[in-house]
Amino acid sequence: MLVLGIESTCDETAASVVEDGVKILSNVISSQVDLHKKYGGVFPELACRAHIDMILPVIDEAIKKANVTINDIDLISVAQGPGLLGALLIGLNTTKALSFSTSIPYIGVNHIEAHLYAAMMEGNKNIFPSLGVVISGGHTMLLKINSIGSYEKIGTTIDDAIGECFDKVANILDLSYPGGPEVEKLAKDGDLSKYNFNVGRDKNSKFNFSFSGLKTKILYTVKGNRAKKNFPTLIKEEEKKHIAASFQNTVFEDLISKASLACKTFNLKAIYFGGGVSNSKTLRALVQNKNLNIPIYFPNFGLSLDNAAMIAGLGYHKYTEKKSSDPLDLIAKTSYSKF
């Protein structure tokens, strides 16, 4: 089965053709990083306008690179949410128009679920029950994966998502957007033990995350007490690399500790990481060095960030289970209650 995947949840316009849920024939991504960089984050109105401009050319390119035609496509899979409402509607309405005009069935899928599925593509074994670790700009969650499509929430963030925290700390350190890669680059030569940073704790759940207080601590460290982001920096430039290293290590140690505890508590057999922060080489190395004695799967680097291959791959499984097209009145979802 050939599946055309379409992704437009935030600031990437992407399309991909995937065979039988695993074999990627094409994976085209139009990034908007340069467009949003000067704002320090995603500007929703500009993101939507860029999707309008790019979605048809990106779809055309994905089909061409896969060496197929639209008539060869058996299914169209689209990210239904969560994401920016305007951005979602562009992808969803484009998909509906293609489905209506070609009589190709289509299905909407959960973007977060697709991030976890990305780690199961291209030969990785599906081992259940397992732990799904979602780490992105908008989400931080631990999920028990019973099977593809069946999940139970174990823990989540009670304030900032992990990627959001990286972006905010990068801004405090006068680094550019997106923050994760810039913080990692700066931290490479830093002393991760120089600053004793701590994450917040949720008294209601040992599996929940809290990064807001850590972000504020770094703001005060860099700018002084009662500081604001636009206050002048009080520390020497040389100190920034040590702050970046200490911050990054604190966040990742907390993430790995809770993931390991969840596996032991719920007797889980593997760990699947998904989301943009899983692209971090530092995180991947740290996880491997921990010797958790459990199979650990990360997406290939090309599938860590938002992409349409994961949308197409998950759509294949959803459709083969459902065996029917979604209706044309399917709505975009800015959030998903199932998680």
C-alpha positions in Angstrom: 0.0 0.0 0.0 1.4 3.4 -1.0 0.5 6.2 1.5 0.9 9.9 0.8 1.5 11.6 4.1 0.9 15.4 4.7 2.2 17.3 7.7 1.4 21.0 8.6 0.9 21.2 12.3 3.4 24.0 13.0 6.3 25.4 11.1 7.2 22.6 8.7 5.3 21.9 5.5 6.0 18.2 4.6 4.9 15.4 2.4 6.1 11.9 2.0 5.3 8.6 0.2 5.7 5.5 2.3 5.1 1.9 1.3 3.3 -0.5 3.8 4.0 1.8 6.8 7.8 1.4 6.8 9.5 1.8 3.5 10.1 5.5 2.8 10.1 6.3 -0.9 10.3 10.1 -0.4 10.3 12.6 2.5 10.2 16.3 1.6 10.3 19.0 4.2 10.0 22.7 3.8 11.3 24.3 7.0 10.2 27.8 8.2 13.1 28.2 10.7 14.6 31.2 8.9 11.1 32.9 8.7 10.5 32.7 12.5 14.1 33.1 13.8 13.9 36.8 14.3 10.8 36.4 16.5 12.5 33.9 18.8 9.6 31.4 18.1 6.8 30.5 15.7 4.7 33.4 14.5 1.4 31.6 13.8 0.0 33.9 11.1 3.3 33.8 9.1 3.4 30.0 9.6 -0.1 29.6 8.0 0.8 31.8 5.1 3.9 29.8 4.4 1.9 26.6 4.5 -0.4 27.9 1.9 2.5 28.8 -0.4 4.4 25.5 0.0 1.9 22.7 0.5 1.1 21.9 -3.2 4.8 22.2 -4.4 5.9 20.0 -1.5 3.2 17.3 -2.3 4.2 17.4 -6.0 7.9 17.0 -5.1 7.2 14.1 -2.8 5.2 12.2 -5.4 7.9 12.9 -8.1 10.8 11.8 -5.8 8.9 8.6 -5.0 8.8 8.0 -8.8 5.0 7.5 -8.7 1.9 9.4 -9.8 -1.1 10.5 -7.7 -3.0 7.6 -9.3 -0.6 5.1 -7.7 -1.5 6.4 -4.2 -3.7 4.1 -2.2 -4.3 6.3 0.9 -3.7 9.9 2.0 -2.8 10.4 5.7 -2.8 13.8 7.3 -1.9 15.2 10.7 -5.2 16.1 12.3 -3.6 17.6 15.4 -2.5 18.7 17.8 -1.0 21.9 16.4 -1.8 25.4 15.3 -5.4 25.5 14.2 -4.8 27.5 11.0 -1.9 25.4 10.0 -3.8 22.2 10.6 -6.7 23.4 8.5 -4.4 24.0 5.5 -3.1 20.4 5.6 -6.5 18.9 6.4 -8.4 20.8 3.7 -5.8 20.1 1.1 -6.1 16.4 1.9 -9.9 16.5 1.7 -9.7 18.2 -1.7 -7.3 15.6 -3.0 -9.4 12.8 -1.6 -12.6 14.2 -3.0 -11.1 14.9 -6.5 -9.3 11.5 -6.9 -11.6 9.2 -4.8 -8.5 8.1 -2.8 -9.5 7.4 0.8 -7.9 9.6 3.5 -7.4 9.3 7.3 -6.4 11.8 10.0 -3.8 10.9 12.6 -2.5 12.1 15.8 0.8 14.1 15.4 2.1 13.1 18.8 1.4 9.4 18.2 3.2 9.7 14.9 6.3 11.0 16.6 6.5 7.7 18.6 5.8 5.7 15.5 8.8 7.3 13.8 11.0 5.3 16.2 9.3 2.1 15.0 10.0 2.7 11.3 12.7 1.3 9.1 13.3 -2.0 10.7 13.0 -1.3 14.4 11.0 -4.0 16.3 7.7 -3.3 17.8 7.9 -4.5 21.4 4.9 -4.1 23.7 4.1 -3.0 26.4 6.7 -0.3 26.1 7.4 3.3 27.2 6.8 6.2 24.8 8.8 9.3 25.6 7.4 12.3 23.8 9.8 15.3 23.9 9.0 18.3 21.7 8.4 22.0 21.7 4.8 21.6 22.7 4.7 18.3 24.6 6.5 16.3 27.2 4.9 13.0 28.1 5.5 9.5 29.3 3.1 7.0 27.8 2.5 3.3 28.2 2.3 1.8 24.7 0.1 -1.3 24.7 0.1 -1.5 20.9 0.0 0.9 18.0 -3.0 3.1 18.8 -3.4 2.0 22.4 -1.8 4.3 25.1 -2.0 5.1 28.7 -0.6 8.4 30.1 1.9 7.9 32.9 3.3 11.5 33.2 3.3 14.9 31.6 4.6 18.4 32.1 2.7 20.6 34.5 4.1 23.8 32.9 6.7 24.2 30.1 7.3 21.5 27.6 11.0 20.4 27.3 11.5 21.9 23.9 9.8 25.1 25.0 12.1 25.3 27.9 15.2 24.9 25.6 13.9 27.8 23.5 13.3 30.1 26.5 16.8 29.3 27.9 18.4 29.9 24.6 16.7 33.3 24.5 18.0 34.1 27.9 21.5 33.2 26.7 21.2 35.3 23.6 21.1 32.3 21.3 18.9 32.0 18.2 15.8 30.0 17.5 15.3 27.0 17.6 16.9 26.8 21.0 17.7 23.0 21.3 20.5 22.8 18.8 22.0 26.1 19.8 22.1 25.2 23.5 23.6 21.8 22.7 26.3 23.5 20.5 27.2 25.9 23.3 27.1 23.3 26.0 29.6 21.1 24.2 32.6 22.9 25.7 30.9 23.6 29.1 31.4 22.2 32.5 28.0 20.5 33.3 28.8 20.3 37.1 29.7 24.0 37.6 26.1 25.1 38.3 23.8 23.1 40.6 20.4 23.5 38.9 17.3 21.5 39.8 14.0 20.7 38.2 10.6 21.2 39.9 8.7 18.3 41.5 5.0 17.6 41.4 3.8 16.2 44.7 0.8 14.6 42.9 2.9 12.4 40.6 6.6 11.3 40.6 6.3 10.9 36.8 5.3 14.5 36.0 7.7 17.1 34.8 8.2 20.8 35.8 10.8 23.0 34.0 9.4 26.5 34.7 11.3 27.0 37.9 14.5 25.8 36.2 14.0 28.4 33.5 13.5 31.1 36.0 16.6 30.1 38.0 18.7 30.4 34.8 17.2 33.8 34.2 18.2 35.0 37.6 21.7 33.4 37.2 22.3 35.3 34.0 20.4 38.6 34.6 20.3 38.9 38.4 17.4 38.6 40.9 14.1 40.1 39.8 15.4 40.2 36.3 13.5 40.3 33.0 14.6 38.8 29.7 15.5 42.3 28.4 17.8 43.1 31.3 21.5 43.3 30.6 23.5 40.2 31.2 25.5 40.2 34.4 27.7 37.2 33.8 30.8 36.9 31.7 30.3 35.5 28.2 32.5 32.5 29.1 30.0 31.4 31.7 27.3 30.9 29.2 28.7 27.6 28.0 28.8 26.2 31.6 25.2 27.3 32.2 24.1 25.7 29.0 25.8 22.5 29.9 24.5 22.4 33.4 20.9 23.2 32.3 21.0 20.6 29.5 22.3 17.9 31.8 19.8 18.7 34.5 16.9 18.3 32.1 18.1 15.1 30.5 19.0 13.4 33.8 15.5 14.1 35.0 14.0 12.8 31.8 16.0 9.6 31.9 15.5 9.0 35.6 11.7 9.2 35.2 11.7 7.1 32.1 13.7 4.4 33.9 11.4 4.5 36.9 8.4 4.2 34.7 9.8 1.1 33.0 10.5 -0.6 36.3 7.1 0.4 37.8 5.0 -0.7 34.9 7.2 -3.7 33.8 7.7 -2.2 30.3 9.9 -4.0 27.8 11.3 -1.2 25.6 11.6 2.6 25.3 10.6 4.6 22.2 11.7 8.3 22.0 9.9 10.7 19.7 9.7 14.5 19.1 12.2 17.2 18.1 14.3 17.0 21.3 15.0 13.3 20.5 17.3 14.7 17.8 19.8 15.7 20.4 23.0 13.8 20.1 23.8 14.6 23.8 20.6 12.9 24.9 21.2 9.9 22.8 24.7 9.4 24.1 23.5 9.9 27.7 20.8 7.4 27.4 23.2 4.8 25.9 25.7 5.5 28.7 23.1 4.8 31.4 23.0 1.0 30.5 19.3 0.8 31.3 19.2 -2.9 30.3 16.2 -2.4 28.0 15.9 -2.0 24.2 15.9 1.7 23.4 14.8 3.1 20.1 15.2 6.6 18.7 13.9 7.8 15.3 16.5 8.2 12.6 17.8 11.7 12.6 15.7 12.6 9.5 12.5 11.5 11.3 13.0 13.2 14.7 11.7 16.6 13.7 8.3 17.2 12.2 8.0 15.2 9.0 5.3 13.5 6.9 6.9 10.0 6.7 5.8 9.3 10.3 2.3 10.6 9.4 2.1 8.3 6.4 3.5 5.3 8.3 1.0 5.7 11.2 -1.8 6.3 8.7 -1.1 2.9 7.1 -1.7 1.1 10.4 -4.8 3.2 11.3 -6.4 2.6 7.9 -5.7 -1.2 7.8 -7.4 -1.4 11.2 -10.3 0.9 10.4 -10.7 -0.1 6.7 -12.7 3.1 5.9 -12.0 6.7 4.9 -12.6 9.5 7.3 -15.6 11.7 6.5 -15.1 15.1 4.8 -16.4 16.9 7.9 -13.5 15.7 10.0 -12.3 18.5 12.2 -8.8 19.7 13.1 -7.9 19.1 16.8 -5.6 21.6 18.5 -5.3 19.0 21.4 -6.0 15.3 21.9 -8.0 14.2 25.0 -6.8 10.5 24.5 -3.4 11.4 26.0 
